[in-house]
């Protein structure tokens, strides 16, 4: 496996803090986002940045990457197709995914009347009942769908390719690829999981097919950071906007909205846009954190303006240190 230096891709040191990694990603993601960048390799760089940030933003993944390099996922047997990642294991998942009941999510994927089976318990093992047969149950499979935040906000349809090991007519195990169209439902959150009965590997000797367990992962976004259904945004503001107060246009997943910044605001102040997070029975909020940004000093007139400002105010920002 080709080694990729995720720290080099993000332009940070190996001992960089999580906050430094986040800042570096946002700066470079904005620079190379295909929608705004004129760089010839923008799309490739943007994908590399997303891959690097996905690993380094997670302390556990980062620790394994630091130990194993590009082989940090060794043992998981990951494959990838059409933006999805999958891995197949023996029947039953233990406690890795928990096997929670997400029937609403399931119906949004395959419609009402879908083959969701409450007779399948945690770990993917059938609790009994008709149709067990005397054959060997097929392998369960897991698949990780990589979705954008916009997909989770509005919903999206995806075609995925799944690899499965199945017996042929002579009972020999063969690798087969099949396609499955699924829907990323509105309001899904990062890490949400669903068990799809009978969508895993085929059984042997008349045994039941295994199950397919989907887990949604969000791609890194150039502006927003999700936390459950809540969305976080750093908003740059000028010193006079913070001091005097103003109204500005703020991006949300549903479009731009007006936000009033109170007079006397300080960098780091957090404002809430109620209900502007991911949709759901209880919609999330969007939290806007103000980030003071000074204008560049390009001319002597600019310098004079700052000098006059310093003379105007008897202010020591470090007085309480």
RAMOPE-V596650 format. One record per residue. N is the residue number from 1. D_FIRST is the distance of its C-alpha to the first C-alpha in whole Angstrom. Layout:
n: <N	N>
d_first: <D_FIRST	D_FIRST>
This chain:
n: <1	2	3	4	5	6	7	8	9	10	11	12	13	14	15	16	17	18	19	20	21	22	23	24	25	26	27	28	29	30	31	32	33	34	35	36	37	38	39	40	41	42	43	44	45	46	47	48	49	50	51	52	53	54	55	56	57	58	59	60	61	62	63	64	65	66	67	68	69	70	71	72	73	74	75	76	77	78	79	80	81	82	83	84	85	86	87	88	89	90	91	92	93	94	95	96	97	98	99	100	101	102	103	104	105	106	107	108	109	110	111	112	113	114	115	116	117	118	119	120	121	122	123	124	125	126	127	128	129	130	131	132	133	134	135	136	137	138	139	140	141	142	143	144	145	146	147	148	149	150	151	152	153	154	155	156	157	158	159	160	161	162	163	164	165	166	167	168	169	170	171	172	173	174	175	176	177	178	179	180	181	182	183	184	185	186	187	188	189	190	191	192	193	194	195	196	197	198	199	200	201	202	203	204	205	206	207	208	209	210	211	212	213	214	215	216	217	218	219	220	221	222	223	224	225	226	227	228	229	230	231	232	233	234	235	236	237	238	239	240	241	242	243	244	245	246	247	248	249	250	251	252	253	254	255	256	257	258	259	260	261	262	263	264	265	266	267	268	269	270	271	272	273	274	275	276	277	278	279	280	281	282	283	284	285	286	287	288	289	290	291	292	293	294	295	296	297	298	299	300	301	302	303	304	305	306	307	308	309	310	311	312	313	314	315	316	317	318	319	320	321>
d_first: <0	4	6	9	13	14	18	18	17	20	22	23	23	21	24	25	27	26	29	28	24	26	28	26	24	27	28	25	25	29	28	26	27	27	31	32	30	31	28	26	22	24	22	19	19	21	18	16	18	19	15	16	19	18	16	19	22	21	22	21	17	18	19	16	13	16	15	12	10	7	7	11	11	10	13	14	12	12	13	14	17	20	19	19	17	18	17	20	22	25	28	29	27	29	29	26	27	31	32	34	37	36	38	39	36	35	38	37	34	36	40	43	43	39	39	38	39	41	41	37	37	34	31	32	34	38	41	43	45	46	43	41	42	41	38	35	33	30	27	26	23	22	21	21	22	21	25	27	30	32	31	32	35	36	34	32	31	28	27	24	22	22	20	22	23	27	29	31	35	34	33	29	26	25	22	24	23	26	26	28	30	30	32	31	34	36	36	33	31	28	27	29	29	31	31	32	34	33	30	27	27	30	32	34	37	38	37	36	32	30	30	27	27	26	25	25	23	24	22	23	27	28	31	31	30	31	32	33	36	36	35	35	36	36	39	40	44	46	49	52	50	50	53	55	53	52	51	48	45	42	39	39	37	40	41	43	45	48	48	51	50	53	54	54	50	48	44	42	45	43	45	44	44	46	44	42	38	37	39	40	44	43	42	40	41	40	40	40	40	42	40	43	42	45	45	45	48	48	52	55	56	53	53	57	56	54	56	59	57	57	60	61	59	60	57	55	51	51	54	53	50>
